[in-house]
Amino acid sequence: MSARQNLLSTPRQLSLVLDPTKLETMTQAERNAAIARLAGLLMEAAGADAAESADERV
């Protein structure tokens, strides 16, 4: 296994800090955009194809 393949297969964790005050003052449109971005990150982390994520957009 090459170093690049090893790096790509190594589990990694992302830490997100969410500010409650900012979350409470978000508009519905901002909240929807944030949810869509987070869903995209999760799908990317799971190895989903970009075409699959486009199919699931609301």
PyMOL Python script that loads the backbone (N, CA, C, O; Angstrom):
from pymol import cmd

cmd.read_pdbstr("""\
ATOM      1  N   MET A   1       0.858  -1.179   0.000  1.00  0.00           N
ATOM      2  CA  MET A   1       0.000   0.000   0.000  1.00  0.00           C
ATOM      3  C   MET A   1       0.901   1.237   0.000  1.00  0.00           C
ATOM      4  O   MET A   1       1.845   1.328   0.784  1.00  0.00           O
ATOM      5  N   SER A   2       0.597   2.189  -0.889  1.00  0.00           N
ATOM      6  CA  SER A   2       1.401   3.404  -0.959  1.00  0.00           C
ATOM      7  C   SER A   2       1.064   4.325   0.217  1.00  0.00           C
ATOM      8  O   SER A   2       0.053   4.150   0.898  1.00  0.00           O
ATOM      9  N   ALA A   3       1.933   5.304   0.431  1.00  0.00           N
ATOM     10  CA  ALA A   3       1.713   6.259   1.526  1.00  0.00           C
ATOM     11  C   ALA A   3       0.419   7.041   1.311  1.00  0.00           C
ATOM     12  O   ALA A   3      -0.295   7.334   2.269  1.00  0.00           O
ATOM     13  N   ARG A   4       0.115   7.380   0.048  1.00  0.00           N
ATOM     14  CA  ARG A   4      -1.106   8.137  -0.248  1.00  0.00           C
ATOM     15  C   ARG A   4      -2.344   7.291   0.057  1.00  0.00           C
ATOM     16  O   ARG A   4      -3.295   7.781   0.665  1.00  0.00           O
ATOM     17  N   GLN A   5      -2.333   6.032  -0.359  1.00  0.00           N
ATOM     18  CA  GLN A   5      -3.463   5.149  -0.085  1.00  0.00           C
ATOM     19  C   GLN A   5      -3.644   4.964   1.411  1.00  0.00           C
ATOM     20  O   GLN A   5      -4.771   4.937   1.906  1.00  0.00           O
ATOM     21  N   ASN A   6      -2.536   4.838   2.134  1.00  0.00           N
ATOM     22  CA  ASN A   6      -2.601   4.679   3.579  1.00  0.00           C
ATOM     23  C   ASN A   6      -3.212   5.920   4.221  1.00  0.00           C
ATOM     24  O   ASN A   6      -4.044   5.814   5.122  1.00  0.00           O
ATOM     25  N   LEU A   7      -2.799   7.095   3.755  1.00  0.00           N
ATOM     26  CA  LEU A   7      -3.335   8.348   4.291  1.00  0.00           C
ATOM     27  C   LEU A   7      -4.834   8.457   4.020  1.00  0.00           C
ATOM     28  O   LEU A   7      -5.594   8.887   4.889  1.00  0.00           O
ATOM     29  N   LEU A   8      -5.258   8.070   2.821  1.00  0.00           N
ATOM     30  CA  LEU A   8      -6.675   8.159   2.471  1.00  0.00           C
ATOM     31  C   LEU A   8      -7.533   7.171   3.244  1.00  0.00           C
ATOM     32  O   LEU A   8      -8.714   7.428   3.475  1.00  0.00           O
ATOM     33  N   SER A   9      -6.960   6.052   3.646  1.00  0.00           N
ATOM     34  CA  SER A   9      -7.746   5.046   4.357  1.00  0.00           C
ATOM     35  C   SER A   9      -7.670   5.191   5.872  1.00  0.00           C
ATOM     36  O   SER A   9      -8.365   4.481   6.598  1.00  0.00           O
ATOM     37  N   THR A  10      -6.830   6.109   6.354  1.00  0.00           N
ATOM     38  CA  THR A  10      -6.710   6.327   7.786  1.00  0.00           C
ATOM     39  C   THR A  10      -7.935   7.085   8.295  1.00  0.00           C
ATOM     40  O   THR A  10      -8.253   8.154   7.774  1.00  0.00           O
ATOM     41  N   PRO A  11      -8.623   6.552   9.298  1.00  0.00           N
ATOM     42  CA  PRO A  11      -9.793   7.257   9.838  1.00  0.00           C
ATOM     43  C   PRO A  11      -9.395   8.615  10.418  1.00  0.00           C
ATOM     44  O   PRO A  11      -8.366   8.749  11.079  1.00  0.00           O
ATOM     45  N   ARG A  12     -10.221   9.601  10.158  1.00  0.00           N
ATOM     46  CA  ARG A  12     -10.000  10.942  10.700  1.00  0.00           C
ATOM     47  C   ARG A  12     -11.299  11.445  11.298  1.00  0.00           C
ATOM     48  O   ARG A  12     -12.384  11.000  10.926  1.00  0.00           O
ATOM     49  N   GLN A  13     -11.176  12.369  12.218  1.00  0.00           N
ATOM     50  CA  GLN A  13     -12.360  12.917  12.873  1.00  0.00           C
ATOM     51  C   GLN A  13     -12.312  14.430  12.793  1.00  0.00           C
ATOM     52  O   GLN A  13     -11.260  15.037  12.994  1.00  0.00           O
ATOM     53  N   LEU A  14     -13.442  15.031  12.502  1.00  0.00           N
ATOM     54  CA  LEU A  14     -13.565  16.476  12.417  1.00  0.00           C
ATOM     55  C   LEU A  14     -14.347  16.963  13.626  1.00  0.00           C
ATOM     56  O   LEU A  14     -15.404  16.422  13.952  1.00  0.00           O
ATOM     57  N   SER A  15     -13.829  17.973  14.280  1.00  0.00           N
ATOM     58  CA  SER A  15     -14.512  18.539  15.436  1.00  0.00           C
ATOM     59  C   SER A  15     -15.175  19.852  15.017  1.00  0.00           C
ATOM     60  O   SER A  15     -14.509  20.761  14.520  1.00  0.00           O
ATOM     61  N   LEU A  16     -16.469  19.942  15.219  1.00  0.00           N
ATOM     62  CA  LEU A  16     -17.213  21.154  14.897  1.00  0.00           C
ATOM     63  C   LEU A  16     -17.737  21.783  16.178  1.00  0.00           C
ATOM     64  O   LEU A  16     -18.353  21.113  17.006  1.00  0.00           O
ATOM     65  N   VAL A  17     -17.488  23.070  16.329  1.00  0.00           N
ATOM     66  CA  VAL A  17     -18.013  23.795  17.478  1.00  0.00           C
ATOM     67  C   VAL A  17     -19.184  24.636  16.978  1.00  0.00           C
ATOM     68  O   VAL A  17     -19.022  25.478  16.094  1.00  0.00           O
ATOM     69  N   LEU A  18     -20.350  24.405  17.545  1.00  0.00           N
ATOM     70  CA  LEU A  18     -21.545  25.127  17.132  1.00  0.00           C
ATOM     71  C   LEU A  18     -21.940  26.119  18.222  1.00  0.00           C
ATOM     72  O   LEU A  18     -22.140  25.747  19.378  1.00  0.00           O
ATOM     73  N   ASP A  19     -22.047  27.371  17.836  1.00  0.00           N
ATOM     74  CA  ASP A  19     -22.384  28.446  18.768  1.00  0.00           C
ATOM     75  C   ASP A  19     -23.904  28.518  18.928  1.00  0.00           C
ATOM     76  O   ASP A  19     -24.605  28.857  17.974  1.00  0.00           O
ATOM     77  N   PRO A  20     -24.425  28.203  20.123  1.00  0.00           N
ATOM     78  CA  PRO A  20     -25.883  28.205  20.336  1.00  0.00           C
ATOM     79  C   PRO A  20     -26.543  29.544  19.997  1.00  0.00           C
ATOM     80  O   PRO A  20     -27.651  29.567  19.461  1.00  0.00           O
ATOM     81  N   THR A  21     -25.880  30.647  20.301  1.00  0.00           N
ATOM     82  CA  THR A  21     -26.462  31.960  20.017  1.00  0.00           C
ATOM     83  C   THR A  21     -26.644  32.152  18.521  1.00  0.00           C
ATOM     84  O   THR A  21     -27.690  32.622  18.074  1.00  0.00           O
ATOM     85  N   LYS A  22     -25.631  31.789  17.749  1.00  0.00           N
ATOM     86  CA  LYS A  22     -25.738  31.916  16.292  1.00  0.00           C
ATOM     87  C   LYS A  22     -26.791  30.965  15.739  1.00  0.00           C
ATOM     88  O   LYS A  22     -27.524  31.316  14.814  1.00  0.00           O
ATOM     89  N   LEU A  23     -26.865  29.772  16.299  1.00  0.00           N
ATOM     90  CA  LEU A  23     -27.864  28.810  15.828  1.00  0.00           C
ATOM     91  C   LEU A  23     -29.277  29.325  16.067  1.00  0.00           C
ATOM     92  O   LEU A  23     -30.156  29.149  15.224  1.00  0.00           O
ATOM     93  N   GLU A  24     -29.492  29.954  17.202  1.00  0.00           N
ATOM     94  CA  GLU A  24     -30.826  30.449  17.551  1.00  0.00           C
ATOM     95  C   GLU A  24     -31.252  31.632  16.693  1.00  0.00           C
ATOM     96  O   GLU A  24     -32.446  31.869  16.514  1.00  0.00           O
ATOM     97  N   THR A  25     -30.281  32.380  16.158  1.00  0.00           N
ATOM     98  CA  THR A  25     -30.618  33.578  15.384  1.00  0.00           C
ATOM     99  C   THR A  25     -30.587  33.341  13.874  1.00  0.00           C
ATOM    100  O   THR A  25     -30.755  34.283  13.100  1.00  0.00           O
ATOM    101  N   MET A  26     -30.376  32.099  13.449  1.00  0.00           N
ATOM    102  CA  MET A  26     -30.349  31.784  12.018  1.00  0.00           C
ATOM    103  C   MET A  26     -31.756  31.863  11.434  1.00  0.00           C
ATOM    104  O   MET A  26     -32.739  31.501  12.080  1.00  0.00           O
ATOM    105  N   THR A  27     -31.824  32.342  10.205  1.00  0.00           N
ATOM    106  CA  THR A  27     -33.101  32.312   9.496  1.00  0.00           C
ATOM    107  C   THR A  27     -33.350  30.884   9.014  1.00  0.00           C
ATOM    108  O   THR A  27     -32.447  30.047   9.041  1.00  0.00           O
ATOM    109  N   GLN A  28     -34.558  30.617   8.583  1.00  0.00           N
ATOM    110  CA  GLN A  28     -34.874  29.282   8.069  1.00  0.00           C
ATOM    111  C   GLN A  28     -34.008  28.954   6.855  1.00  0.00           C
ATOM    112  O   GLN A  28     -33.550  27.822   6.704  1.00  0.00           O
ATOM    113  N   ALA A  29     -33.784  29.937   5.994  1.00  0.00           N
ATOM    114  CA  ALA A  29     -32.952  29.717   4.803  1.00  0.00           C
ATOM    115  C   ALA A  29     -31.510  29.394   5.199  1.00  0.00           C
ATOM    116  O   ALA A  29     -30.893  28.501   4.618  1.00  0.00           O
ATOM    117  N   GLU A  30     -30.973  30.115   6.186  1.00  0.00           N
ATOM    118  CA  GLU A  30     -29.612  29.839   6.666  1.00  0.00           C
ATOM    119  C   GLU A  30     -29.528  28.452   7.296  1.00  0.00           C
ATOM    120  O   GLU A  30     -28.556  27.725   7.094  1.00  0.00           O
ATOM    121  N   ARG A  31     -30.543  28.101   8.050  1.00  0.00           N
ATOM    122  CA  ARG A  31     -30.581  26.783   8.695  1.00  0.00           C
ATOM    123  C   ARG A  31     -30.628  25.671   7.645  1.00  0.00           C
ATOM    124  O   ARG A  31     -29.922  24.669   7.764  1.00  0.00           O
ATOM    125  N   ASN A  32     -31.454  25.851   6.627  1.00  0.00           N
ATOM    126  CA  ASN A  32     -31.545  24.862   5.551  1.00  0.00           C
ATOM    127  C   ASN A  32     -30.216  24.716   4.817  1.00  0.00           C
ATOM    128  O   ASN A  32     -29.805  23.604   4.485  1.00  0.00           O
ATOM    129  N   ALA A  33     -29.543  25.841   4.564  1.00  0.00           N
ATOM    130  CA  ALA A  33     -28.247  25.797   3.880  1.00  0.00           C
ATOM    131  C   ALA A  33     -27.212  25.075   4.739  1.00  0.00           C
ATOM    132  O   ALA A  33     -26.424  24.282   4.224  1.00  0.00           O
ATOM    133  N   ALA A  34     -27.210  25.343   6.035  1.00  0.00           N
ATOM    134  CA  ALA A  34     -26.262  24.685   6.939  1.00  0.00           C
ATOM    135  C   ALA A  34     -26.510  23.180   6.992  1.00  0.00           C
ATOM    136  O   ALA A  34     -25.567  22.389   6.987  1.00  0.00           O
ATOM    137  N   ILE A  35     -27.771  22.796   7.042  1.00  0.00           N
ATOM    138  CA  ILE A  35     -28.115  21.367   7.073  1.00  0.00           C
ATOM    139  C   ILE A  35     -27.665  20.689   5.785  1.00  0.00           C
ATOM    140  O   ILE A  35     -27.125  19.584   5.817  1.00  0.00           O
ATOM    141  N   ALA A  36     -27.886  21.351   4.653  1.00  0.00           N
ATOM    142  CA  ALA A  36     -27.474  20.783   3.365  1.00  0.00           C
ATOM    143  C   ALA A  36     -25.959  20.621   3.301  1.00  0.00           C
ATOM    144  O   ALA A  36     -25.461  19.611   2.803  1.00  0.00           O
ATOM    145  N   ARG A  37     -25.228  21.606   3.802  1.00  0.00           N
ATOM    146  CA  ARG A  37     -23.760  21.515   3.797  1.00  0.00           C
ATOM    147  C   ARG A  37     -23.272  20.404   4.716  1.00  0.00           C
ATOM    148  O   ARG A  37     -22.367  19.650   4.358  1.00  0.00           O
ATOM    149  N   LEU A  38     -23.866  20.304   5.892  1.00  0.00           N
ATOM    150  CA  LEU A  38     -23.477  19.232   6.819  1.00  0.00           C
ATOM    151  C   LEU A  38     -23.805  17.862   6.235  1.00  0.00           C
ATOM    152  O   LEU A  38     -23.022  16.922   6.373  1.00  0.00           O
ATOM    153  N   ALA A  39     -24.949  17.751   5.590  1.00  0.00           N
ATOM    154  CA  ALA A  39     -25.313  16.478   4.957  1.00  0.00           C
ATOM    155  C   ALA A  39     -24.315  16.127   3.862  1.00  0.00           C
ATOM    156  O   ALA A  39     -23.934  14.966   3.714  1.00  0.00           O
ATOM    157  N   GLY A  40     -23.894  17.125   3.097  1.00  0.00           N
ATOM    158  CA  GLY A  40     -22.893  16.902   2.055  1.00  0.00           C
ATOM    159  C   GLY A  40     -21.570  16.427   2.627  1.00  0.00           C
ATOM    160  O   GLY A  40     -20.928  15.538   2.069  1.00  0.00           O
ATOM    161  N   LEU A  41     -21.160  17.026   3.751  1.00  0.00           N
ATOM    162  CA  LEU A  41     -19.925  16.593   4.421  1.00  0.00           C
ATOM    163  C   LEU A  41     -20.025  15.149   4.878  1.00  0.00           C
ATOM    164  O   LEU A  41     -19.088  14.368   4.707  1.00  0.00           O
ATOM    165  N   LEU A  42     -21.163  14.798   5.459  1.00  0.00           N
ATOM    166  CA  LEU A  42     -21.354  13.420   5.920  1.00  0.00           C
ATOM    167  C   LEU A  42     -21.339  12.439   4.755  1.00  0.00           C
ATOM    168  O   LEU A  42     -20.759  11.357   4.853  1.00  0.00           O
ATOM    169  N   MET A  43     -21.978  12.818   3.659  1.00  0.00           N
ATOM    170  CA  MET A  43     -21.995  11.935   2.494  1.00  0.00           C
ATOM    171  C   MET A  43     -20.600  11.789   1.900  1.00  0.00           C
ATOM    172  O   MET A  43     -20.207  10.697   1.490  1.00  0.00           O
ATOM    173  N   GLU A  44     -19.849  12.890   1.853  1.00  0.00           N
ATOM    174  CA  GLU A  44     -18.481  12.832   1.348  1.00  0.00           C
ATOM    175  C   GLU A  44     -17.621  11.942   2.239  1.00  0.00           C
ATOM    176  O   GLU A  44     -16.827  11.140   1.749  1.00  0.00           O
ATOM    177  N   ALA A  45     -17.785  12.090   3.539  1.00  0.00           N
ATOM    178  CA  ALA A  45     -17.019  11.268   4.481  1.00  0.00           C
ATOM    179  C   ALA A  45     -17.363   9.791   4.335  1.00  0.00           C
ATOM    180  O   ALA A  45     -16.518   8.924   4.561  1.00  0.00           O
ATOM    181  N   ALA A  46     -18.604   9.511   3.958  1.00  0.00           N
ATOM    182  CA  ALA A  46     -19.034   8.124   3.785  1.00  0.00           C
ATOM    183  C   ALA A  46     -18.641   7.571   2.422  1.00  0.00           C
ATOM    184  O   ALA A  46     -18.819   6.383   2.153  1.00  0.00           O
ATOM    185  N   GLY A  47     -18.105   8.440   1.560  1.00  0.00           N
ATOM    186  CA  GLY A  47     -17.669   7.993   0.247  1.00  0.00           C
ATOM    187  C   GLY A  47     -18.751   8.022  -0.807  1.00  0.00           C
ATOM    188  O   GLY A  47     -18.629   7.358  -1.836  1.00  0.00           O
ATOM    189  N   ALA A  48     -19.810   8.779  -0.571  1.00  0.00           N
ATOM    190  CA  ALA A  48     -20.907   8.861  -1.538  1.00  0.00           C
ATOM    191  C   ALA A  48     -20.454   9.624  -2.777  1.00  0.00           C
ATOM    192  O   ALA A  48     -19.609  10.515  -2.693  1.00  0.00           O
ATOM    193  N   ASP A  49     -21.014   9.275  -3.907  1.00  0.00           N
ATOM    194  CA  ASP A  49     -20.726   9.927  -5.172  1.00  0.00           C
ATOM    195  C   ASP A  49     -21.411  11.296  -5.197  1.00  0.00           C
ATOM    196  O   ASP A  49     -22.503  11.450  -4.650  1.00  0.00           O
ATOM    197  N   ALA A  50     -20.779  12.287  -5.827  1.00  0.00           N
ATOM    198  CA  ALA A  50     -21.355  13.632  -5.908  1.00  0.00           C
ATOM    199  C   ALA A  50     -22.701  13.611  -6.625  1.00  0.00           C
ATOM    200  O   ALA A  50     -23.589  14.389  -6.278  1.00  0.00           O
ATOM    201  N   ALA A  51     -22.869  12.747  -7.606  1.00  0.00           N
ATOM    202  CA  ALA A  51     -24.146  12.648  -8.321  1.00  0.00           C
ATOM    203  C   ALA A  51     -25.251  12.175  -7.393  1.00  0.00           C
ATOM    204  O   ALA A  51     -26.397  12.603  -7.525  1.00  0.00           O
ATOM    205  N   GLU A  52     -24.917  11.296  -6.455  1.00  0.00           N
ATOM    206  CA  GLU A  52     -25.908  10.826  -5.490  1.00  0.00           C
ATOM    207  C   GLU A  52     -26.392  11.970  -4.621  1.00  0.00           C
ATOM    208  O   GLU A  52     -27.588  12.076  -4.348  1.00  0.00           O
ATOM    209  N   SER A  53     -25.475  12.832  -4.180  1.00  0.00           N
ATOM    210  CA  SER A  53     -25.862  13.924  -3.292  1.00  0.00           C
ATOM    211  C   SER A  53     -26.755  14.923  -4.016  1.00  0.00           C
ATOM    212  O   SER A  53     -27.646  15.505  -3.398  1.00  0.00           O
ATOM    213  N   ALA A  54     -26.536  15.136  -5.311  1.00  0.00           N
ATOM    214  CA  ALA A  54     -27.377  16.057  -6.075  1.00  0.00           C
ATOM    215  C   ALA A  54     -28.797  15.521  -6.188  1.00  0.00           C
ATOM    216  O   ALA A  54     -29.751  16.299  -6.224  1.00  0.00           O
ATOM    217  N   ASP A  55     -28.946  14.209  -6.245  1.00  0.00           N
ATOM    218  CA  ASP A  55     -30.272  13.602  -6.340  1.00  0.00           C
ATOM    219  C   ASP A  55     -31.089  13.794  -5.079  1.00  0.00           C
ATOM    220  O   ASP A  55     -32.318  13.792  -5.141  1.00  0.00           O
ATOM    221  N   GLU A  56     -30.449  13.959  -3.949  1.00  0.00           N
ATOM    222  CA  GLU A  56     -31.133  14.021  -2.664  1.00  0.00           C
ATOM    223  C   GLU A  56     -31.480  15.435  -2.233  1.00  0.00           C
ATOM    224  O   GLU A  56     -32.110  15.612  -1.191  1.00  0.00           O
ATOM    225  N   ARG A  57     -31.094  16.442  -2.994  1.00  0.00           N
ATOM    226  CA  ARG A  57     -31.367  17.819  -2.583  1.00  0.00           C
ATOM    227  C   ARG A  57     -32.845  18.112  -2.659  1.00  0.00           C
ATOM    228  O   ARG A  57     -33.549  17.640  -3.552  1.00  0.00           O
ATOM    229  N   VAL A  58     -33.303  18.906  -1.700  1.00  0.00           N
ATOM    230  CA  VAL A  58     -34.725  19.247  -1.623  1.00  0.00           C
ATOM    231  C   VAL A  58     -34.962  20.591  -2.255  1.00  0.00           C
ATOM    232  O   VAL A  58     -36.099  21.063  -2.294  1.00  0.00           O
TER     233      VAL A  58
END
""", "prot")
cmd.dss("prot")
cmd.show_as("cartoon", "prot")
cmd.util.cbc("prot")
cmd.orient("prot")
